[in-house]
Amino acid sequence: MKYLLIVSHGTFAPGLHSVINMLMGSRDDVLSYSMVDGMGAEEYTENLVRILEPLTSDDEVIVLGDIIGGSPLTSALNILAKMNLLPHTTAFSGANLPMAIGALMAIDDGLTGDALASAVMNEGKNGVNQIVLSLNEADDEEDL
């Protein structure tokens, strides 16, 4: 099975997971966990190990982390390495909703390797846009 694992600081990961459930329905292939304020790395790691226990050596994992080098992402990758799943893992930092949806669509489409990575990266990048707002009072809302 192919899983999407979302990890973060604060409540970002479970919040993103909640939005995915709202937009795409609840899925067994989405896991999330966050390092909340006051939680140490050891407690975070112990809890994440329990969440990842059902994964087997045949599974693949797409990891979305909030920031590169952060404890949630590095801890998740260390756990996956100990589970011998790193060769079956594709990891990304800078997680956003379009990336998560893109990852799930890639899973559903059976994408792997470079095609999967490209799809997730493209969705993430394309989801970041500046919205130029018109400040002219004569303009109506359709110009936004």
C-alpha positions, 0 to 999 in steps of 0.5 A: 500500500502507498501512504501519505504521511504528513508531519509538522510543528504545531497543528499544521499536519492534523489540520491539513489532514482534516482538510483532506478528509473534508475535500476528498473523504476519509482515507486509510492511506493518510497519516498525520502527526505533529510536534505540539508546543512543549512536546520533546523530540523523544515523545514525538518520536515514540508516538510517531513510531506507534502511528507507523507500526502498521506499515510493512516492508512492502509499503511505500510512503510519501512524506510531506513535512512543514520545513526541511531540517525540522524535528518532525520531518527528520524524526519521521525519516529516521523512523522510516529508515529504522523500519527499512522503508527509506528506499520506498519513501519519497519526502518533501518539505514545504507541505501545502494543500495542493501538494497533499492533494497532488500526492493523493491523486498520484497515489490513485493514478499509480504514479511512482518514482520521478513521475510521482515526485514531479506531480507533487512538486508541480502541484505544490508550486502551482498552488502558490500564487500572488493574488493581485488585488485591485484597489480602485473603488470603481472596480467591481468584485469580478475584477479580483 
